[in-house]
Amino acid sequence: MTALRVCGLADLKDDEPAGFQVGNVPVVLVRQGDQVYALADVCSHAEIALSEGEVTSKGLECWLHGSCFDLRTGQPSSPPASEPVDTYAVTIDGDDVYVDPSRPTNR
């Protein structure tokens, strides 16, 4: 699979998670300035949508039990999660944001 257009860069607000279905993969995007991070939109601890959480100094926090995941690596930075979530390559072309959900970048 190739990268798929997900949204416009202007559609993403800084530090506000946004959930999307990219192909058949649920993905959460987080914008920080001109950088956009893509992670699997499922907490590895409780299978809750991470897009419903919030961005903290530790990363993307799951609202249910407080697990945080590093935006770059998907690694958990606080319990109770002990397994990482997948991360995906993001390409920005003009105002378009593309994600390739077929190849996690952290495996």
Backbone as XML, in Angstrom:
<?xml version="1.0"?>
<chain id="A" units="angstrom">
  <residue number="1" name="MET">
    <atom name="N" x="0.844" y="-1.172" z="0.000"/>
    <atom name="CA" x="0.000" y="0.000" z="0.000"/>
    <atom name="C" x="0.892" y="1.238" z="0.000"/>
  </residue>
  <residue number="2" name="THR">
    <atom name="N" x="0.434" y="2.262" z="-0.628"/>
    <atom name="CA" x="1.168" y="3.520" z="-0.625"/>
    <atom name="C" x="0.542" y="4.466" z="0.393"/>
  </residue>
  <residue number="3" name="ALA">
    <atom name="N" x="1.191" y="5.591" z="0.571"/>
    <atom name="CA" x="0.665" y="6.585" z="1.500"/>
    <atom name="C" x="-0.675" y="7.110" z="0.993"/>
  </residue>
  <residue number="4" name="LEU">
    <atom name="N" x="-1.589" y="7.302" z="1.907"/>
    <atom name="CA" x="-2.929" y="7.784" z="1.589"/>
    <atom name="C" x="-3.131" y="9.171" z="2.184"/>
  </residue>
  <residue number="5" name="ARG">
    <atom name="N" x="-3.827" y="10.033" z="1.426"/>
    <atom name="CA" x="-4.136" y="11.362" z="1.957"/>
    <atom name="C" x="-5.136" y="11.203" z="3.097"/>
  </residue>
  <residue number="6" name="VAL">
    <atom name="N" x="-4.811" y="11.842" z="4.224"/>
    <atom name="CA" x="-5.660" y="11.737" z="5.406"/>
    <atom name="C" x="-6.465" y="13.015" z="5.624"/>
  </residue>
  <residue number="7" name="CYS">
    <atom name="N" x="-5.800" y="14.166" z="5.501"/>
    <atom name="CA" x="-6.464" y="15.439" z="5.759"/>
    <atom name="C" x="-5.555" y="16.563" z="5.290"/>
  </residue>
  <residue number="8" name="GLY">
    <atom name="N" x="-6.019" y="17.779" z="5.460"/>
    <atom name="CA" x="-5.185" y="18.941" z="5.224"/>
    <atom name="C" x="-4.447" y="19.313" z="6.500"/>
  </residue>
  <residue number="9" name="LEU">
    <atom name="N" x="-3.256" y="19.866" z="6.368"/>
    <atom name="CA" x="-2.476" y="20.273" z="7.536"/>
    <atom name="C" x="-3.261" y="21.275" z="8.383"/>
  </residue>
  <residue number="10" name="ALA">
    <atom name="N" x="-3.992" y="22.155" z="7.723"/>
    <atom name="CA" x="-4.776" y="23.165" z="8.438"/>
    <atom name="C" x="-5.919" y="22.556" z="9.241"/>
  </residue>
  <residue number="11" name="ASP">
    <atom name="N" x="-6.289" y="21.311" z="8.939"/>
    <atom name="CA" x="-7.356" y="20.629" z="9.683"/>
    <atom name="C" x="-6.895" y="20.161" z="11.058"/>
  </residue>
  <residue number="12" name="LEU">
    <atom name="N" x="-5.583" y="20.126" z="11.275"/>
    <atom name="CA" x="-5.028" y="19.639" z="12.541"/>
    <atom name="C" x="-4.623" y="20.809" z="13.418"/>
  </residue>
  <residue number="13" name="LYS">
    <atom name="N" x="-5.071" y="20.792" z="14.663"/>
    <atom name="CA" x="-4.698" y="21.829" z="15.620"/>
    <atom name="C" x="-3.547" y="21.321" z="16.473"/>
  </residue>
  <residue number="14" name="ASP">
    <atom name="N" x="-2.637" y="22.214" z="16.827"/>
    <atom name="CA" x="-1.480" y="21.831" z="17.645"/>
    <atom name="C" x="-1.907" y="21.115" z="18.925"/>
  </residue>
  <residue number="15" name="ASP">
    <atom name="N" x="-1.250" y="19.988" z="19.179"/>
    <atom name="CA" x="-1.423" y="19.211" z="20.409"/>
    <atom name="C" x="-2.854" y="18.746" z="20.664"/>
  </residue>
  <residue number="16" name="GLU">
    <atom name="N" x="-3.658" y="18.607" z="19.596"/>
    <atom name="CA" x="-5.008" y="18.057" z="19.721"/>
    <atom name="C" x="-5.086" y="16.787" z="18.889"/>
  </residue>
  <residue number="17" name="PRO">
    <atom name="N" x="-5.162" y="15.616" z="19.522"/>
    <atom name="CA" x="-5.230" y="14.361" z="18.770"/>
    <atom name="C" x="-6.465" y="14.328" z="17.876"/>
  </residue>
  <residue number="18" name="ALA">
    <atom name="N" x="-6.287" y="13.769" z="16.686"/>
    <atom name="CA" x="-7.397" y="13.636" z="15.740"/>
    <atom name="C" x="-7.375" y="12.225" z="15.161"/>
  </residue>
  <residue number="19" name="GLY">
    <atom name="N" x="-8.488" y="11.527" z="15.282"/>
    <atom name="CA" x="-8.575" y="10.153" z="14.805"/>
    <atom name="C" x="-9.088" y="10.064" z="13.382"/>
  </residue>
  <residue number="20" name="PHE">
    <atom name="N" x="-8.506" y="9.136" z="12.613"/>
    <atom name="CA" x="-8.889" y="8.905" z="11.222"/>
    <atom name="C" x="-8.837" y="7.415" z="10.925"/>
  </residue>
  <residue number="21" name="GLN">
    <atom name="N" x="-9.623" y="7.001" z="9.962"/>
    <atom name="CA" x="-9.525" y="5.647" z="9.420"/>
    <atom name="C" x="-8.697" y="5.772" z="8.145"/>
  </residue>
  <residue number="22" name="VAL">
    <atom name="N" x="-7.520" y="5.167" z="8.118"/>
    <atom name="CA" x="-6.629" y="5.251" z="6.959"/>
    <atom name="C" x="-6.578" y="3.855" z="6.350"/>
  </residue>
  <residue number="23" name="GLY">
    <atom name="N" x="-7.265" y="3.684" z="5.219"/>
    <atom name="CA" x="-7.465" y="2.339" z="4.710"/>
    <atom name="C" x="-8.309" y="1.604" z="5.736"/>
  </residue>
  <residue number="24" name="ASN">
    <atom name="N" x="-7.808" y="0.500" z="6.241"/>
    <atom name="CA" x="-8.542" y="-0.228" z="7.285"/>
    <atom name="C" x="-7.863" y="-0.110" z="8.654"/>
  </residue>
  <residue number="25" name="VAL">
    <atom name="N" x="-7.013" y="0.905" z="8.813"/>
    <atom name="CA" x="-6.240" y="1.075" z="10.047"/>
    <atom name="C" x="-6.686" y="2.349" z="10.773"/>
  </residue>
  <residue number="26" name="PRO">
    <atom name="N" x="-7.098" y="2.237" z="12.038"/>
    <atom name="CA" x="-7.393" y="3.441" z="12.810"/>
    <atom name="C" x="-6.085" y="4.127" z="13.223"/>
  </residue>
  <residue number="27" name="VAL">
    <atom name="N" x="-5.970" y="5.414" z="12.888"/>
    <atom name="CA" x="-4.740" y="6.172" z="13.121"/>
    <atom name="C" x="-5.095" y="7.468" z="13.844"/>
  </residue>
  <residue number="28" name="VAL">
    <atom name="N" x="-4.242" y="7.863" z="14.785"/>
    <atom name="CA" x="-4.381" y="9.157" z="15.437"/>
    <atom name="C" x="-3.227" y="10.039" z="14.973"/>
  </residue>
  <residue number="29" name="LEU">
    <atom name="N" x="-3.548" y="11.262" z="14.573"/>
    <atom name="CA" x="-2.535" y="12.238" z="14.173"/>
    <atom name="C" x="-2.422" y="13.303" z="15.255"/>
  </residue>
  <residue number="30" name="VAL">
    <atom name="N" x="-1.188" y="13.712" z="15.510"/>
    <atom name="CA" x="-0.924" y="14.802" z="16.448"/>
    <atom name="C" x="0.013" y="15.777" z="15.756"/>
  </residue>
  <residue number="31" name="ARG">
    <atom name="N" x="-0.432" y="17.019" z="15.655"/>
    <atom name="CA" x="0.397" y="18.068" z="15.056"/>
    <atom name="C" x="1.093" y="18.848" z="16.159"/>
  </residue>
  <residue number="32" name="GLN">
    <atom name="N" x="2.385" y="19.109" z="15.923"/>
    <atom name="CA" x="3.162" y="20.002" z="16.776"/>
    <atom name="C" x="3.941" y="20.917" z="15.844"/>
  </residue>
  <residue number="33" name="GLY">
    <atom name="N" x="3.405" y="22.110" z="15.621"/>
    <atom name="CA" x="3.999" y="23.027" z="14.652"/>
    <atom name="C" x="3.866" y="22.463" z="13.255"/>
  </residue>
  <residue number="34" name="ASP">
    <atom name="N" x="5.000" y="22.358" z="12.548"/>
    <atom name="CA" x="4.991" y="21.803" z="11.195"/>
    <atom name="C" x="5.203" y="20.296" z="11.183"/>
  </residue>
  <residue number="35" name="GLN">
    <atom name="N" x="5.357" y="19.682" z="12.349"/>
    <atom name="CA" x="5.569" y="18.233" z="12.456"/>
    <atom name="C" x="4.240" y="17.548" z="12.769"/>
  </residue>
  <residue number="36" name="VAL">
    <atom name="N" x="3.991" y="16.417" z="12.092"/>
    <atom name="CA" x="2.794" y="15.620" z="12.374"/>
    <atom name="C" x="3.237" y="14.195" z="12.681"/>
  </residue>
  <residue number="37" name="TYR">
    <atom name="N" x="2.714" y="13.639" z="13.759"/>
    <atom name="CA" x="3.008" y="12.270" z="14.173"/>
    <atom name="C" x="1.774" y="11.410" z="13.948"/>
  </residue>
  <residue number="38" name="ALA">
    <atom name="N" x="1.999" y="10.159" z="13.547"/>
    <atom name="CA" x="0.905" y="9.210" z="13.329"/>
    <atom name="C" x="1.157" y="7.962" z="14.162"/>
  </residue>
  <residue number="39" name="LEU">
    <atom name="N" x="0.171" y="7.593" z="14.949"/>
    <atom name="CA" x="0.239" y="6.394" z="15.788"/>
    <atom name="C" x="-1.044" y="5.595" z="15.596"/>
  </residue>
  <residue number="40" name="ALA">
    <atom name="N" x="-0.974" y="4.315" z="15.935"/>
    <atom name="CA" x="-2.184" y="3.502" z="15.948"/>
    <atom name="C" x="-3.154" y="4.116" z="16.952"/>
  </residue>
  <residue number="41" name="ASP">
    <atom name="N" x="-4.413" y="4.200" z="16.563"/>
    <atom name="CA" x="-5.414" y="4.840" z="17.418"/>
    <atom name="C" x="-6.057" y="3.835" z="18.373"/>
  </residue>
  <residue number="42" name="VAL">
    <atom name="N" x="-5.226" y="2.975" z="18.952"/>
    <atom name="CA" x="-5.716" y="1.978" z="19.908"/>
    <atom name="C" x="-4.674" y="1.822" z="21.012"/>
  </residue>
  <residue number="43" name="CYS">
    <atom name="N" x="-5.060" y="2.101" z="22.245"/>
    <atom name="CA" x="-4.158" y="1.921" z="23.378"/>
    <atom name="C" x="-3.769" y="0.452" z="23.489"/>
  </residue>
  <residue number="44" name="SER">
    <atom name="N" x="-2.491" y="0.189" z="23.687"/>
    <atom name="CA" x="-2.020" y="-1.199" z="23.783"/>
    <atom name="C" x="-2.414" y="-1.854" z="25.106"/>
  </residue>
  <residue number="45" name="HIS">
    <atom name="N" x="-2.888" y="-1.074" z="26.042"/>
    <atom name="CA" x="-3.292" y="-1.622" z="27.341"/>
    <atom name="C" x="-4.769" y="-1.994" z="27.373"/>
  </residue>
  <residue number="46" name="ALA">
    <atom name="N" x="-5.633" y="-1.112" z="26.861"/>
    <atom name="CA" x="-7.068" y="-1.333" z="27.050"/>
    <atom name="C" x="-7.894" y="-1.202" z="25.774"/>
  </residue>
  <residue number="47" name="GLU">
    <atom name="N" x="-7.235" y="-1.121" z="24.620"/>
    <atom name="CA" x="-7.930" y="-1.023" z="23.332"/>
    <atom name="C" x="-8.946" y="0.119" z="23.303"/>
  </residue>
  <residue number="48" name="ILE">
    <atom name="N" x="-8.517" y="1.267" z="23.797"/>
    <atom name="CA" x="-9.307" y="2.495" z="23.805"/>
    <atom name="C" x="-8.715" y="3.432" z="22.757"/>
  </residue>
  <residue number="49" name="ALA">
    <atom name="N" x="-9.562" y="4.230" z="22.103"/>
    <atom name="CA" x="-9.088" y="5.175" z="21.086"/>
    <atom name="C" x="-8.199" y="6.242" z="21.728"/>
  </residue>
  <residue number="50" name="LEU">
    <atom name="N" x="-6.937" y="6.288" z="21.305"/>
    <atom name="CA" x="-6.018" y="7.303" z="21.823"/>
    <atom name="C" x="-6.403" y="8.702" z="21.359"/>
  </residue>
  <residue number="51" name="SER">
    <atom name="N" x="-7.139" y="8.790" z="20.260"/>
    <atom name="CA" x="-7.567" y="10.096" z="19.760"/>
    <atom name="C" x="-8.514" y="10.793" z="20.734"/>
  </residue>
  <residue number="52" name="GLU">
    <atom name="N" x="-9.050" y="10.059" z="21.697"/>
    <atom name="CA" x="-9.917" y="10.656" z="22.712"/>
    <atom name="C" x="-9.116" y="11.141" z="23.923"/>
  </residue>
  <residue number="53" name="GLY">
    <atom name="N" x="-7.802" y="10.929" z="23.887"/>
    <atom name="CA" x="-6.935" y="11.350" z="24.983"/>
    <atom name="C" x="-6.422" y="12.759" z="24.777"/>
  </residue>
  <residue number="54" name="GLU">
    <atom name="N" x="-5.303" y="13.055" z="25.436"/>
    <atom name="CA" x="-4.715" y="14.385" z="25.302"/>
    <atom name="C" x="-3.199" y="14.287" z="25.247"/>
  </residue>
  <residue number="55" name="VAL">
    <atom name="N" x="-2.594" y="15.336" z="24.697"/>
    <atom name="CA" x="-1.139" y="15.412" z="24.605"/>
    <atom name="C" x="-0.620" y="16.062" z="25.882"/>
  </residue>
  <residue number="56" name="THR">
    <atom name="N" x="0.367" y="15.399" z="26.501"/>
    <atom name="CA" x="1.001" y="15.919" z="27.711"/>
    <atom name="C" x="2.504" y="16.017" z="27.451"/>
  </residue>
  <residue number="57" name="SER">
    <atom name="N" x="3.251" y="16.419" z="28.456"/>
    <atom name="CA" x="4.706" y="16.488" z="28.306"/>
    <atom name="C" x="5.316" y="15.104" z="28.115"/>
  </residue>
  <residue number="58" name="LYS">
    <atom name="N" x="4.613" y="14.044" z="28.509"/>
    <atom name="CA" x="5.101" y="12.672" z="28.351"/>
    <atom name="C" x="4.714" y="12.049" z="27.015"/>
  </residue>
  <residue number="59" name="GLY">
    <atom name="N" x="3.766" y="12.647" z="26.305"/>
    <atom name="CA" x="3.317" y="12.079" z="25.032"/>
    <atom name="C" x="1.808" y="12.096" z="24.934"/>
  </residue>
  <residue number="60" name="LEU">
    <atom name="N" x="1.259" y="11.119" z="24.215"/>
    <atom name="CA" x="-0.181" y="11.011" z="24.035"/>
    <atom name="C" x="-0.747" y="10.138" z="25.150"/>
  </residue>
  <residue number="61" name="GLU">
    <atom name="N" x="-1.628" y="10.716" z="25.945"/>
    <atom name="CA" x="-2.158" y="10.029" z="27.124"/>
    <atom name="C" x="-3.533" y="9.443" z="26.850"/>
  </residue>
  <residue number="62" name="CYS">
    <atom name="N" x="-3.692" y="8.168" z="27.158"/>
    <atom name="CA" x="-4.983" y="7.499" z="27.066"/>
    <atom name="C" x="-5.872" y="8.009" z="28.198"/>
  </residue>
  <residue number="63" name="TRP">
    <atom name="N" x="-7.079" y="8.374" z="27.875"/>
    <atom name="CA" x="-7.968" y="8.963" z="28.878"/>
    <atom name="C" x="-8.452" y="7.958" z="29.921"/>
  </residue>
  <residue number="64" name="LEU">
    <atom name="N" x="-8.446" y="6.660" z="29.613"/>
    <atom name="CA" x="-9.051" y="5.695" z="30.523"/>
    <atom name="C" x="-8.185" y="5.376" z="31.744"/>
  </residue>
  <residue number="65" name="HIS">
    <atom name="N" x="-6.935" y="4.974" z="31.506"/>
    <atom name="CA" x="-6.069" y="4.580" z="32.620"/>
    <atom name="C" x="-4.798" y="5.420" z="32.733"/>
  </residue>
  <residue number="66" name="GLY">
    <atom name="N" x="-4.605" y="6.387" z="31.833"/>
    <atom name="CA" x="-3.470" y="7.289" z="31.946"/>
    <atom name="C" x="-2.172" y="6.833" z="31.317"/>
  </residue>
  <residue number="67" name="SER">
    <atom name="N" x="-2.195" y="5.738" z="30.545"/>
    <atom name="CA" x="-0.968" y="5.340" z="29.836"/>
    <atom name="C" x="-0.584" y="6.437" z="28.858"/>
  </residue>
  <residue number="68" name="CYS">
    <atom name="N" x="0.721" y="6.730" z="28.763"/>
    <atom name="CA" x="1.218" y="7.721" z="27.811"/>
    <atom name="C" x="2.130" y="7.034" z="26.805"/>
  </residue>
  <residue number="69" name="PHE">
    <atom name="N" x="2.094" y="7.516" z="25.561"/>
    <atom name="CA" x="2.905" y="6.948" z="24.497"/>
    <atom name="C" x="3.713" y="8.049" z="23.825"/>
  </residue>
  <residue number="70" name="ASP">
    <atom name="N" x="5.016" y="7.784" z="23.639"/>
    <atom name="CA" x="5.909" y="8.718" z="22.964"/>
    <atom name="C" x="5.417" y="8.928" z="21.533"/>
  </residue>
  <residue number="71" name="LEU">
    <atom name="N" x="5.299" y="10.182" z="21.114"/>
    <atom name="CA" x="4.781" y="10.479" z="19.778"/>
    <atom name="C" x="5.694" y="9.971" z="18.672"/>
  </residue>
  <residue number="72" name="ARG">
    <atom name="N" x="7.000" y="9.944" z="18.901"/>
    <atom name="CA" x="7.951" y="9.531" z="17.865"/>
    <atom name="C" x="8.099" y="8.016" z="17.765"/>
  </residue>
  <residue number="73" name="THR">
    <atom name="N" x="8.099" y="7.344" z="18.916"/>
    <atom name="CA" x="8.430" y="5.915" z="18.929"/>
    <atom name="C" x="7.260" y="4.995" z="19.245"/>
  </residue>
  <residue number="74" name="GLY">
    <atom name="N" x="6.195" y="5.539" z="19.807"/>
    <atom name="CA" x="5.068" y="4.715" z="20.222"/>
    <atom name="C" x="5.301" y="3.970" z="21.524"/>
  </residue>
  <residue number="75" name="GLN">
    <atom name="N" x="6.496" y="4.117" z="22.108"/>
    <atom name="CA" x="6.822" y="3.425" z="23.353"/>
    <atom name="C" x="6.015" y="4.016" z="24.511"/>
  </residue>
  <residue number="76" name="PRO">
    <atom name="N" x="5.551" y="3.159" z="25.424"/>
    <atom name="CA" x="4.844" y="3.686" z="26.589"/>
    <atom name="C" x="5.822" y="4.419" z="27.506"/>
  </residue>
  <residue number="77" name="SER">
    <atom name="N" x="5.417" y="5.591" z="27.965"/>
    <atom name="CA" x="6.270" y="6.361" z="28.865"/>
    <atom name="C" x="5.717" y="6.378" z="30.284"/>
  </residue>
  <residue number="78" name="SER">
    <atom name="N" x="4.558" y="5.760" z="30.470"/>
    <atom name="CA" x="4.009" y="5.599" z="31.819"/>
    <atom name="C" x="3.043" y="4.427" z="31.831"/>
  </residue>
  <residue number="79" name="PRO">
    <atom name="N" x="2.932" y="3.761" z="32.979"/>
    <atom name="CA" x="2.047" y="2.607" z="33.087"/>
    <atom name="C" x="0.573" y="3.051" z="33.066"/>
  </residue>
  <residue number="80" name="PRO">
    <atom name="N" x="-0.326" y="2.125" z="32.887"/>
    <atom name="CA" x="-0.133" y="0.684" z="32.971"/>
    <atom name="C" x="0.287" y="0.008" z="31.666"/>
  </residue>
  <residue number="81" name="ALA">
    <atom name="N" x="0.309" y="0.719" z="30.544"/>
    <atom name="CA" x="0.720" y="0.083" z="29.282"/>
    <atom name="C" x="2.179" y="-0.341" z="29.356"/>
  </residue>
  <residue number="82" name="SER">
    <atom name="N" x="2.472" y="-1.503" z="28.800"/>
    <atom name="CA" x="3.857" y="-1.980" z="28.751"/>
    <atom name="C" x="4.295" y="-2.292" z="27.326"/>
  </residue>
  <residue number="83" name="GLU">
    <atom name="N" x="3.362" y="-2.280" z="26.387"/>
    <atom name="CA" x="3.658" y="-2.548" z="24.978"/>
    <atom name="C" x="3.504" y="-1.260" z="24.175"/>
  </residue>
  <residue number="84" name="PRO">
    <atom name="N" x="4.343" y="-1.064" z="23.149"/>
    <atom name="CA" x="4.221" y="0.133" z="22.320"/>
    <atom name="C" x="3.003" y="0.057" z="21.399"/>
  </residue>
  <residue number="85" name="VAL">
    <atom name="N" x="2.629" y="1.196" z="20.854"/>
    <atom name="CA" x="1.646" y="1.243" z="19.776"/>
    <atom name="C" x="2.413" y="1.499" z="18.487"/>
  </residue>
  <residue number="86" name="ASP">
    <atom name="N" x="1.854" y="1.059" z="17.369"/>
    <atom name="CA" x="2.510" y="1.271" z="16.080"/>
    <atom name="C" x="2.586" y="2.757" z="15.752"/>
  </residue>
  <residue number="87" name="THR">
    <atom name="N" x="3.669" y="3.132" z="15.073"/>
    <atom name="CA" x="3.809" y="4.477" z="14.526"/>
    <atom name="C" x="3.922" y="4.350" z="13.016"/>
  </residue>
  <residue number="88" name="TYR">
    <atom name="N" x="3.557" y="5.408" z="12.311"/>
    <atom name="CA" x="3.521" y="5.370" z="10.850"/>
    <atom name="C" x="4.211" y="6.600" z="10.271"/>
  </residue>
  <residue number="89" name="ALA">
    <atom name="N" x="4.777" y="6.410" z="9.083"/>
    <atom name="CA" x="5.438" y="7.510" z="8.381"/>
    <atom name="C" x="4.397" y="8.523" z="7.912"/>
  </residue>
  <residue number="90" name="VAL">
    <atom name="N" x="4.723" y="9.791" z="8.107"/>
    <atom name="CA" x="3.865" y="10.889" z="7.677"/>
    <atom name="C" x="4.616" y="11.693" z="6.630"/>
  </residue>
  <residue number="91" name="THR">
    <atom name="N" x="3.933" y="12.018" z="5.558"/>
    <atom name="CA" x="4.473" y="12.892" z="4.525"/>
    <atom name="C" x="3.542" y="14.084" z="4.391"/>
  </residue>
  <residue number="92" name="ILE">
    <atom name="N" x="4.123" y="15.275" z="4.358"/>
    <atom name="CA" x="3.334" y="16.481" z="4.137"/>
    <atom name="C" x="3.717" y="17.023" z="2.774"/>
  </residue>
  <residue number="93" name="ASP">
    <atom name="N" x="2.721" y="17.163" z="1.907"/>
    <atom name="CA" x="2.921" y="17.671" z="0.550"/>
    <atom name="C" x="2.026" y="18.889" z="0.388"/>
  </residue>
  <residue number="94" name="GLY">
    <atom name="N" x="2.631" y="20.072" z="0.477"/>
    <atom name="CA" x="1.829" y="21.290" z="0.471"/>
    <atom name="C" x="1.013" y="21.342" z="1.744"/>
  </residue>
  <residue number="95" name="ASP">
    <atom name="N" x="-0.312" y="21.333" z="1.596"/>
    <atom name="CA" x="-1.200" y="21.326" z="2.764"/>
    <atom name="C" x="-1.794" y="19.945" z="3.014"/>
  </residue>
  <residue number="96" name="ASP">
    <atom name="N" x="-1.363" y="18.944" z="2.261"/>
    <atom name="CA" x="-1.923" y="17.599" z="2.385"/>
    <atom name="C" x="-1.059" y="16.721" z="3.282"/>
  </residue>
  <residue number="97" name="VAL">
    <atom name="N" x="-1.719" y="15.976" z="4.171"/>
    <atom name="CA" x="-1.041" y="15.061" z="5.088"/>
    <atom name="C" x="-1.316" y="13.635" z="4.623"/>
  </residue>
  <residue number="98" name="TYR">
    <atom name="N" x="-0.243" y="12.875" z="4.393"/>
    <atom name="CA" x="-0.339" y="11.488" z="3.930"/>
    <atom name="C" x="0.260" y="10.558" z="4.979"/>
  </residue>
  <residue number="99" name="VAL">
    <atom name="N" x="-0.347" y="9.375" z="5.111"/>
    <atom name="CA" x="0.146" y="8.350" z="6.026"/>
    <atom name="C" x="0.152" y="7.021" z="5.290"/>
  </residue>
  <residue number="100" name="ASP">
    <atom name="N" x="1.220" y="6.236" z="5.492"/>
    <atom name="CA" x="1.276" y="4.875" z="4.953"/>
    <atom name="C" x="1.000" y="3.907" z="6.099"/>
  </residue>
  <residue number="101" name="PRO">
    <atom name="N" x="-0.239" y="3.390" z="6.188"/>
    <atom name="CA" x="-0.590" y="2.517" z="7.304"/>
    <atom name="C" x="-0.126" y="1.071" z="7.136"/>
  </residue>
  <residue number="102" name="SER">
    <atom name="N" x="0.469" y="0.768" z="5.996"/>
    <atom name="CA" x="0.841" y="-0.628" z="5.734"/>
    <atom name="C" x="2.156" y="-1.029" z="6.388"/>
  </residue>
  <residue number="103" name="ARG">
    <atom name="N" x="2.980" y="-0.049" z="6.787"/>
    <atom name="CA" x="4.291" y="-0.357" z="7.353"/>
    <atom name="C" x="4.564" y="0.455" z="8.612"/>
  </residue>
  <residue number="104" name="PRO">
    <atom name="N" x="4.300" y="-0.119" z="9.771"/>
    <atom name="CA" x="4.669" y="0.607" z="10.993"/>
    <atom name="C" x="6.169" y="0.891" z="10.995"/>
  </residue>
  <residue number="105" name="THR">
    <atom name="N" x="6.538" y="2.078" z="11.444"/>
    <atom name="CA" x="7.944" y="2.483" z="11.414"/>
    <atom name="C" x="8.714" y="2.055" z="12.653"/>
  </residue>
  <residue number="106" name="ASN">
    <atom name="N" x="8.040" y="1.517" z="13.650"/>
    <atom name="CA" x="8.726" y="1.151" z="14.892"/>
    <atom name="C" x="8.794" y="-0.356" z="15.117"/>
  </residue>
  <residue number="107" name="ARG">
    <atom name="N" x="8.642" y="-1.125" z="14.082"/>
    <atom name="CA" x="8.769" y="-2.592" z="14.236"/>
    <atom name="C" x="10.060" y="-3.070" z="13.646"/>
  </residue>
</chain>
